[in-house]
Amino acid sequence: MAVKRHKYEYKTALDSDSGPARVVRIVGENKRVLEIGAGPGSITKLLTSVSNCRVTALDIDAEAIKKLAPYCAQAYQADLNNAAWPEILEREEKFEVLVAADVLEHVYKPLNVLKSMKGFLNKDGYMVISLPHVGHSVIHACLLEEDFEYGDFGLLDRTHIRFFGIKNMQKLFEDAGLKIIHAEFVVRNPEHTEFSKRWARTSRELRRVLDKNPFGLVYQVIVKAVPDNASGEAISLMKIPVLSQAPSFRDSLRAFLRLHLSAKMYSKLLELNELRHKYFVKYKSNY
């Protein structure tokens, strides 16, 4: 019987420019890591098996913890909206790195969560946090068309309850007593997002207006932050240049299929491709 795939279960190529791959690379190797909102362990697996990190993880979802636990030193169930969640870790030593990959947009009070996280850093520790950027041009197009529709994943994941522009992200860290010492933008052209069909209907006139937003192609922001009194020069997210995307053939093919297939057919195609890859690897390993 096939094991049901978790909503946030995905594979990541470490040499890609995706958010999860960037998070893993910024964390580094041989670190003692606390991963907040680890989900089913998509990033955790890479941190332990590739980066040789020792991970303690938290998540609210009991099913995710079952998938996550084999890759962790400890896995705890915790609700970040409950102010008492830090008590779960009171016997743990301080950590070298704290990771929260696309987590803070799911909580009611992200500032409070961030402040609590800071208390688990050791004296030389740092945070690696990713946040989706609501200021992407394709979201502006949705708003201007009066059609702000949630989905199962991406920028408008239906479980997102907080949204951040670039300035909002900067202020969030500053208010938490943190400074950003390194940051990276995940850039996605509108036609390479989950809203490609919506973008295809957007008029040329509106596209020309949206092109004037210097951060309009920023899909996700990855931040490395430390306490205010730690070493390292603070940087401003608003001063980071946004480099244009050069999509791979695979990205372009996916964009084409997403545009011309129904959502159900596209999802089924991805499932079939994953099964093909899984059994190819299994077959190859037997020879």
C-alpha positions as CSV (number, residue, x, y, z in Angstrom):
1,M,0.0,0.0,0.0
2,A,1.4,3.4,-1.0
3,V,2.2,5.8,1.7
4,K,0.3,9.1,1.4
5,R,2.5,12.0,0.5
6,H,2.4,14.9,3.0
7,K,1.4,18.3,1.6
8,Y,4.8,19.8,2.4
9,E,6.8,16.8,1.3
10,Y,9.1,17.6,-1.6
11,K,12.5,16.9,-3.1
12,T,15.2,19.5,-3.4
13,A,18.3,19.5,-5.6
14,L,21.0,21.1,-3.4
15,D,22.6,22.9,-6.4
16,S,19.3,24.6,-7.4
17,D,18.3,28.2,-6.7
18,S,15.2,27.1,-4.7
19,G,14.5,28.4,-1.3
20,P,15.0,25.1,0.5
21,A,18.3,24.5,-1.2
22,R,19.5,28.0,-0.3
23,V,18.4,27.4,3.4
24,V,20.5,24.2,3.6
25,R,23.5,25.8,2.0
26,I,23.4,28.8,4.4
27,V,23.0,26.6,7.4
28,G,26.3,24.9,6.6
29,E,27.8,21.6,7.8
30,N,28.2,19.9,11.2
31,K,25.9,22.2,13.1
32,R,23.6,21.6,16.0
33,V,20.3,22.8,14.5
34,L,16.8,23.7,15.9
35,E,14.3,23.5,13.0
36,I,11.1,25.2,13.7
37,G,8.1,24.1,11.7
38,A,10.0,21.3,10.1
39,G,7.0,19.7,8.4
40,P,7.6,16.1,7.2
41,G,11.3,16.7,7.1
42,S,12.0,17.8,3.5
43,I,14.8,20.1,4.6
44,T,15.7,18.0,7.7
45,K,16.7,15.1,5.6
46,L,19.2,17.2,3.7
47,L,20.6,18.8,6.9
48,T,21.2,15.4,8.5
49,S,22.2,13.2,5.5
50,V,24.1,15.7,3.4
51,S,25.2,18.4,5.8
52,N,25.9,16.1,8.7
53,C,23.9,18.3,11.1
54,R,22.3,17.2,14.3
55,V,18.7,18.4,14.2
56,T,16.1,18.9,16.9
57,A,12.7,19.7,15.3
58,L,9.3,21.1,16.1
59,D,6.0,20.9,14.2
60,I,2.3,21.1,14.9
61,D,1.3,18.2,12.7
62,A,1.4,14.7,14.3
63,E,1.5,13.1,10.8
64,A,4.5,15.2,9.8
65,I,6.3,14.3,13.0
66,K,6.0,10.6,12.2
67,K,7.8,11.2,8.9
68,L,10.2,13.7,10.5
69,A,11.3,11.7,13.6
70,P,13.7,9.2,11.9
71,Y,15.9,12.1,10.8
72,C,16.1,14.0,14.1
73,A,17.9,13.7,17.4
74,Q,14.5,14.8,18.9
75,A,11.2,15.7,17.3
76,Y,8.5,17.6,19.3
77,Q,4.9,18.5,18.6
78,A,4.3,22.1,19.3
79,D,1.9,24.9,18.4
80,L,3.7,28.1,17.8
81,N,0.5,30.1,18.4
82,N,0.6,28.9,22.0
83,A,2.9,31.3,23.9
84,A,4.1,28.4,26.1
85,W,5.7,26.5,23.2
86,P,9.3,27.3,24.3
87,E,8.8,25.3,27.5
88,I,9.0,22.1,25.4
89,L,12.7,22.9,24.8
90,E,13.6,24.0,28.3
91,R,16.0,21.0,28.8
92,E,17.7,21.4,25.5
93,E,21.1,23.1,25.2
94,K,21.4,26.2,23.1
95,F,21.7,25.7,19.3
96,E,24.3,26.9,16.8
97,V,21.6,27.5,14.1
98,L,17.9,28.0,14.1
99,V,15.9,27.3,11.0
100,A,12.4,28.5,10.1
101,A,11.7,27.8,6.5
102,D,8.4,29.4,5.3
103,V,6.9,29.2,8.8
104,L,6.3,32.7,10.2
105,E,3.6,33.4,7.6
106,H,1.6,30.6,9.3
107,V,1.4,32.1,12.8
108,Y,-0.7,34.9,14.3
109,K,2.2,36.7,16.0
110,P,5.4,36.1,14.0
111,L,7.3,38.8,16.0
112,N,6.6,36.9,19.3
113,V,7.7,33.6,17.7
114,L,10.9,35.2,16.4
115,K,11.7,36.7,19.8
116,S,11.2,33.4,21.5
117,M,13.4,31.7,18.9
118,K,16.2,34.1,19.6
119,G,16.5,32.7,23.2
120,F,17.6,29.3,21.9
121,L,20.7,30.6,20.1
122,N,24.1,30.0,21.6
123,K,26.6,33.0,21.8
124,D,27.8,32.5,18.2
125,G,24.5,31.2,16.8
126,Y,22.5,32.5,13.9
127,M,19.1,32.1,12.3
128,V,18.3,31.0,8.8
129,I,14.7,32.1,7.9
130,S,12.8,32.1,4.6
131,L,9.7,34.1,3.9
132,P,7.4,34.3,0.9
133,H,7.2,37.8,-0.7
134,V,3.6,39.0,-1.2
135,G,4.9,41.9,-3.3
136,H,5.6,39.7,-6.3
137,S,4.1,41.1,-9.6
138,V,1.8,38.2,-10.0
139,I,0.1,38.9,-6.7
140,H,-0.3,42.6,-7.7
141,A,-2.0,41.3,-10.9
142,C,-4.4,39.2,-8.8
143,L,-5.3,42.2,-6.6
144,L,-5.8,44.5,-9.5
145,E,-8.1,41.9,-11.1
146,E,-10.1,41.7,-7.8
147,D,-9.3,38.0,-7.7
148,F,-7.2,37.1,-4.6
149,E,-7.7,33.4,-4.5
150,Y,-6.0,31.0,-2.2
151,G,-4.5,27.6,-3.2
152,D,-2.8,24.5,-1.8
153,F,0.7,25.8,-2.0
154,G,2.9,28.8,-3.0
155,L,2.5,32.5,-2.2
156,L,-1.2,32.2,-1.4
157,D,-1.1,28.9,0.4
158,R,-4.5,28.8,2.2
159,T,-2.8,28.4,5.6
160,H,-0.9,31.7,5.2
161,I,-2.3,34.2,7.7
162,R,0.4,36.9,7.6
163,F,2.0,38.6,4.5
164,F,5.2,40.4,4.2
165,G,6.7,43.0,1.8
166,I,10.4,43.6,1.8
167,K,10.2,46.5,4.3
168,N,7.9,44.4,6.5
169,M,10.5,41.7,6.7
170,Q,13.3,44.2,7.6
171,K,11.2,45.7,10.4
172,L,10.2,42.2,11.7
173,F,13.8,41.3,12.4
174,E,14.7,44.7,13.7
175,D,11.8,44.7,16.1
176,A,12.9,41.3,17.4
177,G,16.4,42.6,18.2
178,L,18.0,40.9,15.3
179,K,20.1,42.2,12.4
180,I,20.3,40.7,8.9
181,I,23.9,39.9,7.9
182,H,23.2,38.0,4.7
183,A,20.2,37.6,2.5
184,E,19.3,36.1,-0.9
185,F,16.3,36.5,-3.2
186,V,14.6,33.6,-4.9
187,V,13.6,35.2,-8.2
188,R,10.7,33.8,-10.3
189,N,9.3,35.2,-13.5
190,P,5.4,35.4,-13.2
191,E,5.0,32.7,-15.9
192,H,7.2,30.3,-13.8
193,T,4.9,30.6,-10.7
194,E,1.8,28.8,-9.7
195,F,-0.2,31.7,-11.2
196,S,1.0,31.3,-14.7
197,K,-2.5,31.0,-16.1
198,R,-3.6,34.1,-14.3
199,W,-0.5,36.0,-15.7
200,A,-1.3,34.8,-19.2
201,R,-4.6,36.7,-19.0
202,T,-2.9,39.9,-17.7
203,S,-2.9,42.7,-20.2
204,R,0.3,44.1,-21.7
205,E,-0.5,47.5,-20.3
206,L,-0.7,46.2,-16.7
207,R,2.5,44.1,-17.2
208,R,4.4,47.2,-18.2
209,V,3.2,49.0,-15.1
210,L,4.1,46.1,-12.8
211,D,7.6,45.9,-14.4
212,K,8.4,49.1,-12.7
213,N,8.5,47.5,-9.3
214,P,12.2,46.7,-8.6
215,F,11.2,43.8,-6.3
216,G,8.3,42.5,-8.5
217,L,10.1,39.2,-9.4
218,V,11.2,38.4,-5.8
219,Y,9.2,35.2,-4.9
220,Q,11.0,34.4,-1.6
221,V,13.5,35.9,0.7
222,I,16.2,33.9,2.6
223,V,17.7,35.7,5.6
224,K,20.6,35.0,7.9
225,A,20.2,37.0,11.1
226,V,22.0,37.3,14.4
227,P,21.2,39.2,17.6
228,D,21.9,43.0,17.5
229,N,25.0,42.7,19.8
230,A,26.6,39.9,17.7
231,S,29.4,40.6,15.3
232,G,28.6,41.2,11.6
233,E,27.5,44.2,9.7
234,A,23.8,44.7,9.3
235,I,22.4,44.9,5.7
236,S,19.2,46.4,4.3
237,L,17.0,44.2,2.2
238,M,15.9,47.2,0.2
239,K,19.4,47.7,-1.1
240,I,20.0,44.2,-2.4
241,P,19.9,44.1,-6.2
242,V,17.3,41.8,-7.9
243,L,19.0,39.7,-10.6
244,S,16.9,38.6,-13.5
245,Q,16.1,34.9,-13.7
246,A,17.5,32.6,-16.4
247,P,15.0,29.7,-16.2
248,S,16.3,26.2,-16.9
249,F,14.7,24.0,-19.7
250,R,13.0,22.1,-16.9
251,D,11.5,25.3,-15.4
252,S,10.3,26.4,-18.9
253,L,8.8,23.0,-19.6
254,R,6.9,23.0,-16.3
255,A,5.6,26.5,-17.0
256,F,4.4,25.4,-20.4
257,L,2.6,22.3,-19.0
258,R,1.1,24.3,-16.1
259,L,-0.3,26.8,-18.6
260,H,-1.8,24.3,-21.0
261,L,-2.9,21.5,-18.7
262,S,-5.7,21.6,-16.1
263,A,-4.5,21.8,-12.5
264,K,-5.6,18.2,-11.9
265,M,-3.8,16.9,-15.0
266,Y,-0.6,18.8,-14.1
267,S,-0.6,17.4,-10.6
268,K,-1.1,13.9,-11.9
269,L,1.8,14.3,-14.3
270,L,4.1,15.4,-11.5
271,E,3.0,12.3,-9.4
272,L,3.7,10.0,-12.4
273,N,7.1,11.6,-13.0
274,E,8.0,11.2,-9.3
275,L,7.0,7.5,-9.4
276,R,9.0,7.0,-12.5
277,H,12.1,8.5,-10.9
278,K,11.5,6.5,-7.6
279,Y,11.4,3.1,-9.4
280,F,14.2,4.0,-11.8
281,V,16.5,4.7,-8.8
282,K,15.3,1.5,-7.1
283,Y,15.8,-0.6,-10.3
284,K,19.2,1.0,-10.9
285,S,20.4,0.3,-7.4
286,N,19.8,-3.5,-7.9
287,Y,22.4,-3.7,-10.6
